[in-house]
Every structure is written in structure tokens, then in C-alpha cells.
Amino acid sequence: MATSYPVDVTSHSGMAGADRPVVRHIGLSDLFDALRLGWEDFKAVPSHAIVLCVIYPVIGIVLARIALGYSVLPILFPLAAGFALIGPFAALGLYELSYRRELGKEASAWHAFSVLRAPSFGSMLGLGGLLLVIFFIWLATARAIYVSTFGNTPAAVIPDFFTQVFTTTKGLQMLMMGVGVGFLFAAVALCISIVAFPLMLHQHADMTDAILTSLRVVAKNPIAAAEWGLIVAVLLTLGSIPFFLGLTVVMPLLGHATWHLYRKAIESPLTSSAHEPRETEKEKRYAADFPSVLFPPYGRKHRFFDSAD
């Protein structure tokens, strides 16, 4: 079911001066409504969302093993928190699906990949790369905090490790330091990306303008931004139990909800430059043609990989 949003009749294309996107005031009710709409999107295309996001828990576990080598236990919490840093970039395809549903158009897994053809995809990669750098710095920092507390001693079995963390002075110090430093990383990521990726997809903003607009959203709605950060943190923590499997639901939910949060926080321009998802032709594809159907010239013939007119 399509969702309608108020349209700003005074805004125009462009991202500078008076043409900057108009930022609205939002409240807690808007955040919950964004979550509700995100859940509706997830229910409408659950298999597609899971296919797009199920790889992230696997990548997370692999990254943890690479970081520690012998144990993933000390990095489990930092890793779960780190998904808040890269989540906005990981959800690119989900924004496209939510936008298509908003317009009443068909939304399928293939449509999610059309984000690769977005004019601002290079800017999305740039900001995504920045978030990945922040993510890896956070993991390295968390590792350093653990080593400074417990040394290079490998974490034992789970009960012993949790006992050390929650019942010893060193463990509590490590926990407090980790939460404090992690909060700073998460705050930076939230401030620069809260609406950045949907804005780049929808209005073709470049990376700088998208970051500045996100900062303006946070500056105008500091309480709502903090509440959204808390909601994200709680859901990601719950989704990380057990072994990140819950993220296959939480990540798509937050991805879809972020699109609706953007639509509530930013006025919609009445311009032809706004991104308009286009319909793709449905043509028969045969198993014997795989994998050639994925590449030109077959793709050009079937118009799946064509650029927008």
C-alpha cells in the first residue's frame, strides 16, 4: 500500500543556499510511525529483505575471527554495536524497495539492485567507505580496550568471560570505557548518515550535501535523533542474540524504517530531478542462458541493466 507524504511546494532542485532540502521537526511519534511503516514494508517483501541482509551476520562473524584469531567473545559486543555504523550503507537496496512501495509500484529483489544505477551511487560508495573506516577503527579501538584491561589472554568459555566482565573491577572498567567510546563512534555515524543515503538516492545529492543535511536534521531534532539512536542500539542488541541471527529481521526493519524517517524529516521537492523508480520489462529468461543473462549484451537486450532514460 502506497504511503503519501506532505510535499514542499517551495523547494527546488539543487543542494546549495536557499535550495537546500527543508528539514522538518519530528518527534517520538514519527519515529514509531517510521518503524511501523518499515515493518509493513518488511512484511510485504520479507524474503527479499532477508536475502539482502542475511550475509551481514556472516560477514560480522568472519570479521570478528579475523580480528581476534582465537576467540570472538571479546569482540561480540563491539561487533553488534558496529552494525549501527555500517547499517545505513548496508540498507541501500531496502530504501529503493520502500520507495517503490510508497509509489505503489512492484517491489522485488531485482528492483533493490537498481540502486546501482542511481546517479549518486558514487557518492553513496564514498560515504559507505567512510562508515566502513569508522567501523574498523571502532573494532580496533575495542580490541585495544580489551587488551589494556585483560592483556592478550584469550577469553575462556562464555560463562567465565561474562563473569569477568560483569563481576570484576577490571571487567566493569572495560565495559564502561567500551560503552563510552562506542557511544562517541555511534554518535558520529548517526549525525553524518541519519538521512544521507535516502537523500542521495531520492534527490541525487552528493556526499557533502547529504552529510550536511543529516547534520541539520540532528541539529534541528536533537532529542528525536537521540531517541532514534537508542531505538537502533536496542534493536541491534536484541538482533545480535544469538550469533547475530536476529539481524536478518532487525536490519531490514531498520533499513525500511530509515527511508520513512527520511521522508518525515525532509520535505519532498517538486522537481523532475527527484529519483523516479522505473518499471522494468518482464521477459522470459532461460536456465540454459545462465550466467550470460547477467551480463551485456543479453542484459542490454532485455533492458534490465539499462541506465534510466
N, C-alpha and C positions, 0 to 999 in steps of 0.2 A: 504494500500500500504506500503510495507516494506521500511524502511529508512536505507541507508548504511552510515557507519561512517568510517573514516580512522582507520587503525589498526596499533598498535605499534608492530613492529617486534622485538624489542629489549627487551621488558618487559617480565617478567616471573612470575610464581606464587609466593605467599608469600608477606608479607607486611613489611619487615624489610630491612634496608640497601639499597643496590642497587636495590632490588626487589620491592621497594615501587612504587605505581602507579605513572605514569608520568603525571604531570599536564601541561595542555596547557594554552597558553594565549587566552583569549576570550574577545570579545568586545560587544558593544551595539547591533550590527547586529546579533550576536549569540544569545543574549537574545530574540530579537524579533523573530528569527527563531525558537527558542525553544518554544515560545508562539504559533507560527503558527502551529508547529508540534503537540503541545499539543491540540490545537483546532481541528486539524484533527482527533486526537485520540478520543476526546470527541464526535465529530460528528459521528464517526464510532460506538461508543458504548455509546450513551447518556443515555439510560435508565439504563444501568448497573452502570454508574458513579453516576447518581443521587441516585439510590438505596443505593449505598455505602456511600454517603456523606450527604444525607438528614437528617440523625439523628444528625449531629453535630450542626445545628442551634437549634434543640430542646434541646439538652444537654446544649447548651450555655445559653438558656433562663432559664432552670431549675437551673443551677449553679448560675445564677445571682439572682434568687429568694431566693435560699438558703443563698447566701452571704449577702443579704440585708434584706430579710424577708418582708419588707413593700413596697419596690419600686425597680424597675430595672433601673430607669433612670440614676442615677449617675454612674452605672457600665456598661452602654451600650457601651460607647467608649472604656474603658479598655477591655471589653469582645471582642469587634471587633478586637482590636489590639492584644489581646491574641491568636486569631486564627492563627496569624503568628508564634506563639511559638510552637503550637501543630500540625499545619498543615502538616509538613513533616512526622510525625508519622502517622497521620490520613490517609495519602495517600498511605500507603504501598501497598494495593491491586492494586492501579492505576499504580504503577511502573511495576507491573507484566503484566498488560494489555498492556501497551505501549511497553514493551519488546517483548511480543508475536506478536504484530502488526509489530514491527520492523523486526522480523524474518519471517513475512508472515504467521504466524500461526493463528488459530482461537482464538478469544478473547471474552470470555463470562463472566458473573458474577461469575460463579463457578470457572473459572480459577483464578480470583482475590484472592480467598481464598487459593489457592495453596501456597501462601506466608507463610502460617502457617507451611508448611513442609520444609521451607528453612533451611539449616544447621546453618545459622547465626541468626535464629529467636530469640534466647535468647538474643543475642547482641542487636537486634532491640528493644526488650522489655526493655532492660536496658537503652538504650538511650531515648526511648519513655517515660520511667518513669522519667528520668532526666528532659525532657522537660515539663512533667506534673507538676513536683515540681516547676520548674521555672514559669509555668503558674499560679499556685495557689499563689506563693509568689507575683507575679505581681498583681493579684487580691486583695490580702490583702494589698499590698502597695498602690494601687489605692484607696481602701476604706479608708486607713489611711489618704491619702492626702485630700480626700473629707471631712472627719470628722474634720481634722485640719483646714479646711477652713470654712465650714458651720456648724460644730458641728453635733449632731445627729438629727438635724431637717430633717424630711422626705422631699424628693423632691416633689414639688407640681405638677400640671399638666404640660405637656410638654412645652407649650409656656413660662410659668413662670420660669421653670427650665433653659431653654435655654437663657432667658433674664438675669437671674442671672449670668450665666456662661460668656456670651459674652458682657455684658454691665456694669458689676460692677468690681471694682478693685479686690475684692476677687476672683471673678469668673475667671478673666484673669490670676491672680496669680496661681490659681489651674490648669488652662489649661496649662500654660507654664510649671509648675512643672510636671504635668502629662505627657506632651509630652516629656520633657527631660528625666524623669525616664523611661518612656516607650521605648524611643529610646535605652537606655542602655540595657534593657531586650531583645529587639528585636535584637540588635547587637550581643549580646552573643549567642542567639539561632541561628542566621544566621551563625555565624562563626563556630559553632560546628556541624551544621547539613546541610549545603548547598548542599553537595553531599553525606552525610554519609549513609542515608538509601538506596539509589540506589546502592552505593558501597557495602554495606553489602549483599544486595540481589544478585547482579551480580557476585561479586568476593569473597564472603564469608568472608569478612573482619570482624575482631572482633570490638567491640565498641571503644576501644582505637585507633586502626589504622584508623577507619573511621573518628573519631573526628580529629585526627592529619592530615589526608588527607584533610578534609574540611578546616582546618586552613591554610594548604598550598595553597589551591585554593584561599582563600580570600587574603592571603599574596601576591600571585603572580598576582592576579587580583583585587586589592582593589577598583578601580573605577567601574569595572563591577559588583562586589559584592554589592557595594553601590547602583548602578542603579537597580540591581535585588531586593534589599530590598525595594527601593522606589516603584518599579512596584508592588511588593507584597502588600505593605501597601495601595497603591491607589486602587488596585483591591479589596482587602478585605474590605476597607471602603465603596466602591461602593456596594459590595455584601452584606453588612450589612444593606442596606436600601431596603425595610423596614423590620424590625424584622428579619434580617438575612436570609431572603428567597433567596436573590441573591447568597448566598454562595452555594446553590445547583448547581450553574453553575460555580462560581468562584473557589471553592475548587477543583472540578475535573480538571478544566482547569490548575490550578497551579500545581496540582499533576502530571498530564501528562507532563506538561512543565518542571517540575523539573527533570524528567527522562531524557529528551532530553538535558537539561542543563548539567547534569552529563556526558552524552555521548560526549558532546562538550568539557567539561573541563578536562576529564580524558581519557588517551589513553586506548584502549582496549587491553587486554593481549591475546596472542595466547597460551592459556593453556587449558587443559581439566578440570581444576578446576573451570573455569567460569561457572556460573549457566546457565543451558540449560533447558528452559521450555519443558516438555514432553507432548506428546499427551495423552489424556485420552480416554478410550473406551466409546463409546456411547451405553448404553444398556437401555432397557425399564425399567421404574420404574412405579409402580402402586400406585394409591391413597390409596388402601387398605393396603399397606405396610408402610404408613406414621404413626409415625415418625421413624420406625425401619430402614428405608433406610439411615438414617443419622448416624447410629452407627454400629460398628462392631458387629457380623461378616458379616452382609449384606454388609457393606462398603468394607470389605476386599474382599468379593466375587466379587464385582463389580469394585474393584480396584480404587475407587475414592479417598479413604483415604490412599492408599498405599504410602509408602515412595519411593523416587526415587531409581531406581536401581543403 
